Amino acid sequence: MQCYFNPSEADWDALTERPTASYESLEPLVAAVFDSVKTRGDQAVIQYTAEFDGMQLSDFSVSEAECKKAESGVSEALKKAIQQAKNNIEQFHSAQRTDPIKVTTQTGVVCWQEKKPIEKVGLYIPGGTAPLFSTVLMLAIPAQIAGCKEIVLCSPPTKDGTLPDVVLYTAQLCGIKSIYKVGGIQAIAAMALGTETISKVYKIFGPGNQYVTVAKQWATRHQVAIDMPAGPSELLVVADATGNPSFIAADLLSQAEHGKDSQVLFVTTYKPLIEEVSTALEEQLVQLPRKEIAQAALKNSKALYFDTDQAAIDFINAYGPEHYIMCVANESLYLDKLINAGSVFVGNYTPESAGDYASGTNHTLPTNGYAKQYSGVHLDSFRKAITFQKISKQGIQNLGETIELMAEAEGLEAHKNAVTIRLKALQNEI
């Protein structure tokens, strides 16, 4: 890790940059895949699955028999762990339900808001170097709680043309019926546009590689919403003298092993901790099966020392981390002054992996600095708020002149007349 000591605020822009490649070069490929899927449907999906994944599948739907068979391929211990995680995630997301609000803004004028589920949603579950069955829990559970009527799940096939047993088991546990062995750009295009087999959805959720990221952004050109722009995973740990160097190193490595383009930052107000954490990193790194990936990610990573808590806090808010671990004595100070973060882990015994799997919070979070304006996935990500109003005869008489004056001032006479004609009709009743 590169080390910086009391870096000037003028250098913070450079220090908060992510190792994200430009996606512009991928757009022609993404556009071509979308065009092909739009015109050729399933055949285009089959073609690109063969071309990109090296897998020739004539039927990419997952059957009920495949799901049942997968259940026997998951150990009882893992099933129990998944069930516990599911229970915690359900509890936390169920608690996010809110009742409709209703307000009489003035006599005769009633306004209210209700939240309705997004009817059709698509869940993208990454494959590649690790079967991220935990993402099934994180997306399927709030989708079900929200009441989404149609839930489509896509995930890239393995080398034997199947989906991992644990992914299918988890999807079945969460009540997902429409499951497809499709990944990458073609999966996003299929969910965004619809094919003979895969239904078109209204919003797409889930993390992915750079191709998936660009494809999701491209999908927004086709009247499809996405959860958030997302890039490589990232973590920032802040610690003072109370931080445990072994714990901190383990947390940094847990995120670094996600991918070579991941980024981890260590911020401290206790200078000796930099050397202690560096030593712990070296000791733990050699023991990791994915050490080459983690080692590459560490090249994108930084350790920063600040003399004061306020300087450290200001830098952290400037960075806006996806995951933020806080190991400090004065937790209330750091919590009170926090502005930008995807998900926060407080205390020496709260590893980031707890949120990744089983504490109950969602692990689908904004990266690349988007924590400054985006939230992580939550129950309302799968719902939209609709406002209502009802105005009585007395209400339109009380409010009418205000509307007329404002419409006239904007030069919108038809807007004004929609009120005037009602007021005249009421006056004629008298």
C-alpha positions as a Markdown table, in Angstrom:
| # | Residue | x | y | z |
|---|---|---|---|---|
| 1 | Met | 0.0 | 0.0 | 0.0 |
| 2 | Gln | 1.2 | 3.5 | -0.8 |
| 3 | Cys | 1.5 | 5.7 | 2.3 |
| 4 | Tyr | 0.6 | 9.4 | 2.7 |
| 5 | Phe | 1.1 | 11.5 | 5.8 |
| 6 | Asn | -1.2 | 14.6 | 6.3 |
| 7 | Pro | -1.8 | 15.0 | 2.6 |
| 8 | Ser | -2.9 | 18.4 | 1.5 |
| 9 | Glu | -6.5 | 18.9 | 0.7 |
| 10 | Ala | -5.4 | 20.0 | -2.7 |
| 11 | Asp | -4.3 | 16.4 | -3.3 |
| 12 | Trp | -7.5 | 14.8 | -2.2 |
| 13 | Asp | -9.0 | 14.6 | -5.6 |
| 14 | Ala | -6.2 | 12.5 | -6.9 |
| 15 | Leu | -6.1 | 10.4 | -3.7 |
| 16 | Thr | -9.8 | 9.6 | -3.9 |
| 17 | Glu | -9.7 | 8.5 | -7.5 |
| 18 | Arg | -10.7 | 4.9 | -8.2 |
| 19 | Pro | -8.8 | 2.5 | -10.4 |
| 20 | Thr | -11.8 | 2.4 | -12.8 |
| 21 | Ala | -11.0 | 2.1 | -16.5 |
| 22 | Ser | -12.9 | 4.2 | -19.0 |
| 23 | Tyr | -16.1 | 2.5 | -20.1 |
| 24 | Glu | -16.5 | 4.4 | -23.4 |
| 25 | Ser | -14.5 | 1.8 | -25.3 |
| 26 | Leu | -17.1 | -0.9 | -24.3 |
| 27 | Glu | -20.1 | 1.0 | -25.5 |
| 28 | Pro | -20.0 | -0.1 | -29.2 |
| 29 | Leu | -19.9 | -3.7 | -28.1 |
| 30 | Val | -22.8 | -3.2 | -25.7 |
| 31 | Ala | -24.8 | -1.4 | -28.3 |
| 32 | Ala | -24.3 | -4.2 | -30.8 |
| 33 | Val | -25.4 | -6.8 | -28.3 |
| 34 | Phe | -28.5 | -4.8 | -27.4 |
| 35 | Asp | -29.4 | -4.3 | -31.1 |
| 36 | Ser | -29.0 | -8.0 | -31.8 |
| 37 | Val | -31.1 | -9.1 | -28.8 |
| 38 | Lys | -33.8 | -6.7 | -29.8 |
| 39 | Thr | -34.1 | -8.1 | -33.3 |
| 40 | Arg | -33.2 | -11.8 | -32.7 |
| 41 | Gly | -34.2 | -12.5 | -29.2 |
| 42 | Asp | -33.3 | -15.9 | -27.8 |
| 43 | Gln | -31.0 | -16.7 | -30.7 |
| 44 | Ala | -28.9 | -13.7 | -30.0 |
| 45 | Val | -28.7 | -14.7 | -26.3 |
| 46 | Ile | -27.6 | -18.2 | -27.3 |
| 47 | Gln | -25.0 | -16.8 | -29.7 |
| 48 | Tyr | -23.4 | -14.4 | -27.2 |
| 49 | Thr | -23.4 | -17.1 | -24.5 |
| 50 | Ala | -21.4 | -19.3 | -26.8 |
| 51 | Glu | -19.1 | -16.4 | -27.9 |
| 52 | Phe | -18.5 | -14.8 | -24.5 |
| 53 | Asp | -18.9 | -17.7 | -22.1 |
| 54 | Gly | -17.8 | -20.6 | -24.4 |
| 55 | Met | -21.1 | -22.4 | -23.6 |
| 56 | Gln | -23.5 | -23.6 | -26.3 |
| 57 | Leu | -26.9 | -23.8 | -24.7 |
| 58 | Ser | -30.0 | -24.4 | -26.7 |
| 59 | Asp | -32.1 | -23.9 | -23.6 |
| 60 | Phe | -30.9 | -21.5 | -21.0 |
| 61 | Ser | -34.0 | -21.8 | -18.7 |
| 62 | Val | -33.5 | -23.5 | -15.3 |
| 63 | Ser | -36.0 | -26.3 | -14.8 |
| 64 | Glu | -37.8 | -27.2 | -11.6 |
| 65 | Ala | -36.0 | -30.5 | -11.7 |
| 66 | Glu | -32.6 | -28.7 | -11.8 |
| 67 | Cys | -33.5 | -26.7 | -8.7 |
| 68 | Lys | -34.6 | -29.8 | -6.8 |
| 69 | Lys | -31.4 | -31.6 | -7.7 |
| 70 | Ala | -29.3 | -28.7 | -6.6 |
| 71 | Glu | -30.7 | -28.9 | -3.1 |
| 72 | Ser | -28.9 | -32.2 | -2.5 |
| 73 | Gly | -25.7 | -30.6 | -3.6 |
| 74 | Val | -25.6 | -28.1 | -0.7 |
| 75 | Ser | -24.5 | -29.3 | 2.7 |
| 76 | Glu | -26.8 | -29.2 | 5.7 |
| 77 | Ala | -24.4 | -26.8 | 7.5 |
| 78 | Leu | -24.4 | -24.3 | 4.6 |
| 79 | Lys | -28.2 | -24.6 | 4.3 |
| 80 | Lys | -28.5 | -23.7 | 8.0 |
| 81 | Ala | -26.2 | -20.7 | 7.5 |
| 82 | Ile | -28.1 | -19.5 | 4.5 |
| 83 | Gln | -31.4 | -19.8 | 6.4 |
| 84 | Gln | -30.0 | -17.8 | 9.4 |
| 85 | Ala | -28.8 | -15.1 | 7.0 |
| 86 | Lys | -32.2 | -15.1 | 5.2 |
| 87 | Asn | -34.0 | -14.6 | 8.5 |
| 88 | Asn | -31.8 | -11.6 | 9.5 |
| 89 | Ile | -32.1 | -10.0 | 6.1 |
| 90 | Glu | -35.9 | -10.5 | 6.1 |
| 91 | Gln | -36.2 | -9.0 | 9.6 |
| 92 | Phe | -34.2 | -5.9 | 8.6 |
| 93 | His | -35.9 | -5.3 | 5.3 |
| 94 | Ser | -39.4 | -6.0 | 6.6 |
| 95 | Ala | -38.9 | -3.3 | 9.3 |
| 96 | Gln | -38.4 | -0.8 | 6.4 |
| 97 | Arg | -42.1 | -1.0 | 5.5 |
| 98 | Thr | -43.8 | 2.4 | 6.0 |
| 99 | Asp | -47.5 | 3.2 | 6.3 |
| 100 | Pro | -49.2 | 5.6 | 3.8 |
| 101 | Ile | -49.1 | 9.2 | 4.9 |
| 102 | Lys | -52.2 | 11.5 | 4.7 |
| 103 | Val | -52.2 | 15.2 | 5.3 |
| 104 | Thr | -54.9 | 17.9 | 5.1 |
| 105 | Thr | -52.8 | 20.7 | 3.8 |
| 106 | Gln | -55.7 | 23.1 | 4.2 |
| 107 | Thr | -59.5 | 22.9 | 4.6 |
| 108 | Gly | -60.9 | 20.8 | 1.8 |
| 109 | Val | -57.5 | 19.8 | 0.4 |
| 110 | Val | -56.2 | 16.3 | 1.3 |
| 111 | Cys | -52.9 | 14.9 | 0.0 |
| 112 | Trp | -51.5 | 11.4 | 0.6 |
| 113 | Gln | -48.7 | 9.1 | -0.5 |
| 114 | Glu | -48.7 | 5.3 | -0.9 |
| 115 | Lys | -45.9 | 3.0 | -2.0 |
| 116 | Lys | -46.5 | 0.4 | -4.7 |
| 117 | Pro | -44.3 | -2.4 | -5.8 |
| 118 | Ile | -42.4 | -2.3 | -9.1 |
| 119 | Glu | -44.3 | -5.1 | -10.9 |
| 120 | Lys | -41.4 | -6.6 | -12.9 |
| 121 | Val | -37.8 | -6.7 | -11.7 |
| 122 | Gly | -34.6 | -8.4 | -12.9 |
| 123 | Leu | -31.9 | -9.6 | -10.6 |
| 124 | Tyr | -28.4 | -10.1 | -11.9 |
| 125 | Ile | -26.2 | -12.5 | -9.9 |
| 126 | Pro | -22.5 | -12.4 | -10.9 |
| 127 | Gly | -20.6 | -15.6 | -11.6 |
| 128 | Gly | -17.0 | -15.7 | -12.7 |
| 129 | Thr | -14.5 | -16.6 | -10.0 |
| 130 | Ala | -17.0 | -17.1 | -7.1 |
| 131 | Pro | -20.7 | -18.1 | -6.9 |
| 132 | Leu | -22.2 | -15.1 | -5.2 |
| 133 | Phe | -25.3 | -16.8 | -3.8 |
| 134 | Ser | -25.4 | -14.2 | -1.1 |
| 135 | Thr | -26.5 | -11.6 | -3.7 |
| 136 | Val | -29.6 | -13.8 | -4.4 |
| 137 | Leu | -30.6 | -13.2 | -0.7 |
| 138 | Met | -29.8 | -9.5 | -0.9 |
| 139 | Leu | -32.0 | -8.9 | -4.0 |
| 140 | Ala | -34.7 | -11.6 | -3.9 |
| 141 | Ile | -35.7 | -11.0 | -0.3 |
| 142 | Pro | -36.6 | -7.3 | -0.5 |
| 143 | Ala | -38.2 | -7.9 | -3.9 |
| 144 | Gln | -40.5 | -10.5 | -2.4 |
| 145 | Ile | -41.3 | -8.3 | 0.7 |
| 146 | Ala | -42.0 | -5.3 | -1.6 |
| 147 | Gly | -44.6 | -7.5 | -3.5 |
| 148 | Cys | -43.0 | -7.5 | -6.9 |
| 149 | Lys | -45.2 | -9.7 | -9.1 |
| 150 | Glu | -42.6 | -10.9 | -11.5 |
| 151 | Ile | -38.9 | -11.6 | -10.6 |
| 152 | Val | -36.4 | -12.7 | -13.2 |
| 153 | Leu | -33.0 | -14.0 | -12.2 |
| 154 | Cys | -30.1 | -14.2 | -14.6 |
| 155 | Ser | -26.6 | -15.6 | -13.8 |
| 156 | Pro | -23.8 | -16.8 | -16.1 |
| 157 | Pro | -23.4 | -20.5 | -16.6 |
| 158 | Thr | -20.4 | -22.4 | -15.2 |
| 159 | Lys | -18.1 | -24.4 | -17.5 |
| 160 | Asp | -20.4 | -27.4 | -17.4 |
| 161 | Gly | -23.4 | -25.3 | -18.5 |
| 162 | Thr | -25.2 | -25.2 | -15.2 |
| 163 | Leu | -25.6 | -22.7 | -12.3 |
| 164 | Pro | -23.9 | -23.6 | -9.0 |
| 165 | Asp | -26.1 | -25.7 | -6.7 |
| 166 | Val | -25.9 | -23.1 | -3.9 |
| 167 | Val | -27.2 | -20.4 | -6.2 |
| 168 | Leu | -30.2 | -22.5 | -7.3 |
| 169 | Tyr | -30.9 | -23.6 | -3.8 |
| 170 | Thr | -30.9 | -20.0 | -2.5 |
| 171 | Ala | -33.1 | -18.8 | -5.4 |
| 172 | Gln | -35.6 | -21.6 | -4.7 |
| 173 | Leu | -35.5 | -20.8 | -0.9 |
| 174 | Cys | -36.4 | -17.2 | -1.8 |
| 175 | Gly | -39.3 | -18.2 | -4.0 |
| 176 | Ile | -37.7 | -17.3 | -7.4 |
| 177 | Lys | -39.2 | -19.3 | -10.3 |
| 178 | Ser | -37.8 | -17.6 | -13.4 |
| 179 | Ile | -34.1 | -18.4 | -13.4 |
| 180 | Tyr | -31.9 | -18.3 | -16.5 |
| 181 | Lys | -28.3 | -19.4 | -17.3 |
| 182 | Val | -27.4 | -16.2 | -18.9 |
| 183 | Gly | -24.7 | -13.7 | -17.9 |
| 184 | Gly | -22.9 | -10.6 | -19.1 |
| 185 | Ile | -24.2 | -8.0 | -21.6 |
| 186 | Gln | -26.7 | -10.4 | -23.1 |
| 187 | Ala | -28.4 | -11.1 | -19.8 |
| 188 | Ile | -28.9 | -7.3 | -19.1 |
| 189 | Ala | -30.1 | -6.8 | -22.7 |
| 190 | Ala | -32.5 | -9.7 | -22.4 |
| 191 | Met | -34.1 | -8.4 | -19.2 |
| 192 | Ala | -34.2 | -4.8 | -20.6 |
| 193 | Leu | -35.7 | -5.7 | -23.9 |
| 194 | Gly | -37.4 | -9.0 | -23.4 |
| 195 | Thr | -37.0 | -12.2 | -25.6 |
| 196 | Glu | -39.2 | -15.1 | -26.4 |
| 197 | Thr | -38.1 | -16.7 | -23.1 |
| 198 | Ile | -37.0 | -13.9 | -20.8 |
| 199 | Ser | -39.6 | -11.3 | -19.8 |
| 200 | Lys | -38.9 | -7.6 | -20.1 |
| 201 | Val | -38.5 | -6.0 | -16.7 |
| 202 | Tyr | -38.9 | -2.4 | -15.4 |
| 203 | Lys | -35.8 | -2.3 | -13.2 |
| 204 | Ile | -32.6 | -4.2 | -13.1 |
| 205 | Phe | -30.6 | -4.9 | -9.9 |
| 206 | Gly | -27.2 | -6.4 | -9.1 |
| 207 | Pro | -23.5 | -6.0 | -9.3 |
| 208 | Gly | -21.2 | -7.2 | -12.1 |
| 209 | Asn | -18.0 | -6.6 | -14.1 |
| 210 | Gln | -17.3 | -3.7 | -16.3 |
| 211 | Tyr | -19.4 | -5.2 | -19.2 |
| 212 | Val | -22.4 | -5.6 | -16.9 |
| 213 | Thr | -21.9 | -2.1 | -15.5 |
| 214 | Val | -22.0 | -0.5 | -19.0 |
| 215 | Ala | -24.9 | -2.7 | -20.1 |
| 216 | Lys | -27.0 | -1.6 | -17.1 |
| 217 | Gln | -26.3 | 2.0 | -17.9 |
| 218 | Trp | -27.2 | 1.3 | -21.6 |
| 219 | Ala | -30.4 | -0.3 | -20.4 |
| 220 | Thr | -31.6 | 3.1 | -19.1 |
| 221 | Arg | -31.9 | 4.1 | -22.8 |
| 222 | His | -34.7 | 1.6 | -23.1 |
| 223 | Gln | -37.0 | 2.9 | -20.4 |
| 224 | Val | -35.5 | 0.5 | -17.8 |
| 225 | Ala | -34.3 | 1.7 | -14.4 |
| 226 | Ile | -31.3 | 0.4 | -12.6 |
| 227 | Asp | -30.5 | 0.2 | -8.9 |
| 228 | Met | -27.3 | 2.3 | -9.2 |
| 229 | Pro | -24.1 | 2.8 | -11.2 |
| 230 | Ala | -21.7 | 0.3 | -9.8 |
| 231 | Gly | -18.0 | -0.5 | -10.3 |
| 232 | Pro | -15.3 | -2.4 | -8.6 |
| 233 | Ser | -15.8 | -3.1 | -4.9 |
| 234 | Glu | -14.1 | -0.9 | -2.3 |
| 235 | Leu | -13.5 | -0.5 | 1.5 |
| 236 | Leu | -12.2 | 2.2 | 3.8 |
| 237 | Val | -11.1 | 1.4 | 7.3 |
| 238 | Val | -10.5 | 4.2 | 9.8 |
| 239 | Ala | -8.8 | 3.4 | 13.1 |
| 240 | Asp | -7.0 | 5.1 | 16.0 |
| 241 | Ala | -4.8 | 3.6 | 18.7 |
| 242 | Thr | -7.7 | 1.3 | 19.7 |
| 243 | Gly | -7.7 | -0.4 | 16.4 |
| 244 | Asn | -6.5 | -4.0 | 16.1 |
| 245 | Pro | -3.9 | -4.3 | 13.3 |
| 246 | Ser | -4.7 | -8.0 | 12.6 |
| 247 | Phe | -8.4 | -7.3 | 12.4 |
| 248 | Ile | -7.8 | -4.3 | 10.1 |
| 249 | Ala | -5.5 | -6.3 | 7.8 |
| 250 | Ala | -8.1 | -9.1 | 7.6 |
| 251 | Asp | -10.8 | -6.6 | 6.6 |
| 252 | Leu | -8.7 | -5.0 | 4.0 |
| 253 | Leu | -7.8 | -8.3 | 2.4 |
| 254 | Ser | -11.4 | -9.5 | 2.6 |
| 255 | Gln | -12.3 | -6.8 | 0.2 |
| 256 | Ala | -9.1 | -6.9 | -1.9 |
| 257 | Glu | -9.8 | -10.5 | -2.8 |
| 258 | His | -13.0 | -9.5 | -4.7 |
| 259 | Gly | -11.1 | -8.5 | -7.8 |
| 260 | Lys | -7.9 | -7.0 | -9.1 |
| 261 | Asp | -9.6 | -3.7 | -9.7 |
| 262 | Ser | -10.9 | -3.5 | -6.1 |
| 263 | Gln | -9.6 | -0.7 | -3.9 |
| 264 | Val | -9.0 | -0.6 | -0.1 |
| 265 | Leu | -8.0 | 2.4 | 1.9 |
| 266 | Phe | -6.7 | 2.6 | 5.5 |
| 267 | Val | -7.0 | 5.9 | 7.3 |
| 268 | Thr | -5.5 | 6.4 | 10.8 |
| 269 | Thr | -4.8 | 9.1 | 13.4 |
| 270 | Tyr | -2.2 | 6.8 | 15.1 |
| 271 | Lys | 0.9 | 6.7 | 13.0 |
| 272 | Pro | 2.5 | 3.4 | 14.4 |
| 273 | Leu | -0.6 | 1.5 | 13.2 |
| 274 | Ile | 0.4 | 2.0 | 9.5 |
| 275 | Glu | 3.5 | -0.2 | 10.0 |
| 276 | Glu | 1.6 | -2.7 | 12.2 |
| 277 | Val | -1.1 | -3.1 | 9.6 |
| 278 | Ser | 1.4 | -3.5 | 6.8 |
| 279 | Thr | 3.1 | -6.3 | 8.6 |
| 280 | Ala | -0.2 | -8.0 | 9.3 |
| 281 | Leu | -1.1 | -7.7 | 5.6 |
| 282 | Glu | 2.0 | -9.5 | 4.5 |
| 283 | Glu | 1.6 | -12.3 | 7.0 |
| 284 | Gln | -2.1 | -12.9 | 6.1 |
| 285 | Leu | -1.7 | -12.4 | 2.4 |
| 286 | Val | 0.5 | -15.4 | 1.8 |
| 287 | Gln | -2.2 | -17.7 | 3.3 |
| 288 | Leu | -5.0 | -16.7 | 1.0 |
| 289 | Pro | -6.1 | -18.9 | -1.9 |
| 290 | Arg | -6.9 | -15.7 | -3.9 |
| 291 | Lys | -3.6 | -14.0 | -2.9 |
| 292 | Glu | -2.7 | -13.0 | -6.5 |
| 293 | Ile | -6.0 | -11.2 | -6.9 |
| 294 | Ala | -5.7 | -9.5 | -3.4 |
| 295 | Gln | -2.1 | -8.6 | -4.1 |
| 296 | Ala | -3.1 | -6.9 | -7.4 |
| 297 | Ala | -5.8 | -5.0 | -5.6 |
| 298 | Leu | -3.4 | -3.7 | -2.9 |
| 299 | Lys | -1.5 | -1.9 | -5.7 |
| 300 | Asn | -4.6 | 0.3 | -6.1 |
| 301 | Ser | -4.8 | 0.9 | -2.3 |
| 302 | Lys | -3.5 | 3.5 | 0.1 |
| 303 | Ala | -2.7 | 4.1 | 3.7 |
| 304 | Leu | -3.2 | 7.7 | 5.0 |
| 305 | Tyr | -2.3 | 9.3 | 8.3 |
| 306 | Phe | -4.0 | 12.5 | 9.6 |
| 307 | Asp | -3.0 | 14.5 | 12.7 |
| 308 | Thr | -6.6 | 15.1 | 13.7 |
| 309 | Asp | -10.0 | 13.3 | 13.7 |
| 310 | Gln | -11.6 | 16.2 | 11.8 |
| 311 | Ala | -9.1 | 15.9 | 8.9 |
| 312 | Ala | -9.6 | 12.2 | 8.7 |
| 313 | Ile | -13.4 | 12.6 | 8.8 |
| 314 | Asp | -13.3 | 15.2 | 6.0 |
| 315 | Phe | -11.2 | 13.0 | 3.8 |
| 316 | Ile | -13.5 | 10.0 | 4.4 |
| 317 | Asn | -16.5 | 12.1 | 3.4 |
| 318 | Ala | -14.6 | 13.3 | 0.3 |
| 319 | Tyr | -13.9 | 9.7 | -0.7 |
| 320 | Gly | -17.5 | 8.4 | 0.0 |
| 321 | Pro | -16.6 | 4.7 | 0.5 |
| 322 | Glu | -18.9 | 1.8 | -0.4 |
| 323 | His | -18.0 | -0.1 | 2.8 |
| 324 | Tyr | -16.7 | 1.9 | 5.8 |
| 325 | Ile | -15.3 | 0.2 | 8.9 |
| 326 | Met | -14.9 | 2.4 | 12.0 |
| 327 | Cys | -12.5 | 1.3 | 14.7 |
| 328 | Val | -12.2 | 4.4 | 16.9 |
| 329 | Ala | -12.6 | 5.3 | 20.6 |
| 330 | Asn | -14.9 | 8.3 | 19.8 |
| 331 | Glu | -17.5 | 6.5 | 17.7 |
| 332 | Ser | -20.1 | 9.2 | 18.2 |
| 333 | Leu | -17.9 | 11.9 | 16.7 |
| 334 | Tyr | -17.3 | 9.9 | 13.5 |
| 335 | Leu | -20.9 | 8.8 | 13.3 |
| 336 | Asp | -22.3 | 12.3 | 13.8 |
| 337 | Lys | -20.1 | 13.8 | 11.2 |
| 338 | Leu | -20.5 | 11.0 | 8.6 |
| 339 | Ile | -22.1 | 12.2 | 5.4 |
| 340 | Asn | -21.1 | 9.8 | 2.6 |
| 341 | Ala | -20.9 | 6.0 | 2.8 |
| 342 | Gly | -22.7 | 3.0 | 1.4 |
| 343 | Ser | -22.7 | 0.9 | 4.6 |
| 344 | Val | -21.0 | 1.4 | 7.9 |
| 345 | Phe | -19.5 | -1.2 | 10.2 |
| 346 | Val | -18.9 | 0.1 | 13.8 |
| 347 | Gly | -16.3 | -1.3 | 16.2 |
| 348 | Asn | -13.5 | -3.8 | 16.2 |
| 349 | Tyr | -15.8 | -6.8 | 16.2 |
| 350 | Thr | -17.9 | -5.7 | 13.1 |
| 351 | Pro | -16.2 | -7.1 | 10.0 |
| 352 | Glu | -17.4 | -6.0 | 6.6 |
| 353 | Ser | -18.1 | -9.6 | 5.7 |
| 354 | Ala | -20.9 | -9.6 | 8.3 |
| 355 | Gly | -22.8 | -7.2 | 6.1 |
| 356 | Asp | -21.9 | -9.1 | 3.0 |
| 357 | Tyr | -23.6 | -12.2 | 4.3 |
| 358 | Ala | -25.7 | -12.4 | 7.3 |
| 359 | Ser | -26.1 | -9.4 | 9.7 |
| 360 | Gly | -29.3 | -8.2 | 7.9 |
| 361 | Thr | -28.2 | -5.1 | 6.0 |
| 362 | Asn | -27.9 | -5.2 | 2.2 |
| 363 | His | -24.6 | -5.6 | 0.4 |
| 364 | Thr | -25.6 | -4.1 | -2.9 |
| 365 | Leu | -24.1 | -0.7 | -2.5 |
| 366 | Pro | -22.9 | 2.3 | -4.5 |
| 367 | Thr | -19.2 | 2.3 | -5.5 |
| 368 | Asn | -16.9 | 4.7 | -7.3 |
| 369 | Gly | -17.9 | 7.7 | -5.1 |
| 370 | Tyr | -21.6 | 7.3 | -5.9 |
| 371 | Ala | -22.3 | 7.0 | -2.1 |
| 372 | Lys | -22.4 | 10.8 | -2.3 |
| 373 | Gln | -25.7 | 10.7 | -4.1 |
| 374 | Tyr | -27.0 | 7.0 | -4.1 |
| 375 | Ser | -28.2 | 4.7 | -1.4 |
| 376 | Gly | -27.6 | 1.0 | -1.2 |
| 377 | Val | -30.4 | -1.4 | -2.2 |
| 378 | His | -33.2 | -1.4 | 0.4 |
| 379 | Leu | -36.9 | -2.2 | 0.4 |
| 380 | Asp | -38.0 | 1.1 | -1.3 |
| 381 | Ser | -35.6 | 0.3 | -4.1 |
| 382 | Phe | -38.3 | -2.2 | -5.2 |
| 383 | Arg | -41.2 | 0.2 | -4.8 |
| 384 | Lys | -42.2 | 3.6 | -6.0 |
| 385 | Ala | -44.1 | 6.3 | -4.2 |
| 386 | Ile | -47.4 | 7.6 | -5.7 |
| 387 | Thr | -49.0 | 10.8 | -4.5 |
| 388 | Phe | -52.7 | 11.5 | -4.4 |
| 389 | Gln | -54.9 | 14.5 | -3.7 |
| 390 | Lys | -58.6 | 15.1 | -3.4 |
| 391 | Ile | -60.1 | 18.6 | -3.3 |
| 392 | Ser | -63.6 | 19.3 | -2.2 |
| 393 | Lys | -65.8 | 22.2 | -3.4 |
| 394 | Gln | -64.8 | 24.3 | -0.4 |
| 395 | Gly | -61.1 | 23.3 | -1.0 |
| 396 | Ile | -61.1 | 24.5 | -4.6 |
| 397 | Gln | -62.7 | 27.8 | -3.5 |
| 398 | Asn | -60.1 | 28.2 | -0.9 |
| 399 | Leu | -57.1 | 27.3 | -3.1 |
| 400 | Gly | -58.4 | 28.4 | -6.5 |
| 401 | Glu | -57.2 | 32.0 | -6.7 |
| 402 | Thr | -53.7 | 30.9 | -5.7 |
| 403 | Ile | -53.5 | 28.4 | -8.5 |
| 404 | Glu | -55.0 | 31.0 | -11.0 |
| 405 | Leu | -52.4 | 33.6 | -10.1 |
| 406 | Met | -49.5 | 31.3 | -10.3 |
| 407 | Ala | -50.6 | 29.8 | -13.6 |
| 408 | Glu | -51.2 | 33.2 | -15.1 |
| 409 | Ala | -47.7 | 34.4 | -13.9 |
| 410 | Glu | -46.2 | 31.4 | -15.8 |
| 411 | Gly | -48.2 | 32.2 | -18.9 |
| 412 | Leu | -50.2 | 29.0 | -18.8 |
| 413 | Glu | -53.7 | 30.1 | -19.4 |
| 414 | Ala | -55.2 | 26.6 | -19.9 |
| 415 | His | -53.9 | 25.7 | -16.4 |
| 416 | Lys | -55.6 | 28.8 | -15.0 |
| 417 | Asn | -58.8 | 28.0 | -16.9 |
| 418 | Ala | -59.0 | 24.5 | -15.4 |
| 419 | Val | -59.6 | 26.2 | -12.1 |
| 420 | Thr | -61.6 | 29.2 | -13.3 |
| 421 | Ile | -64.2 | 27.0 | -15.0 |
| 422 | Arg | -64.8 | 25.1 | -11.7 |
| 423 | Leu | -65.0 | 28.3 | -9.7 |
| 424 | Lys | -67.6 | 29.7 | -12.1 |
| 425 | Ala | -69.6 | 26.5 | -11.9 |
| 426 | Leu | -69.7 | 26.7 | -8.1 |
| 427 | Gln | -70.6 | 30.3 | -8.2 |
| 428 | Asn | -73.6 | 29.5 | -10.5 |
| 429 | Glu | -74.8 | 27.0 | -8.0 |
| 430 | Ile | -75.3 | 29.7 | -5.4 |
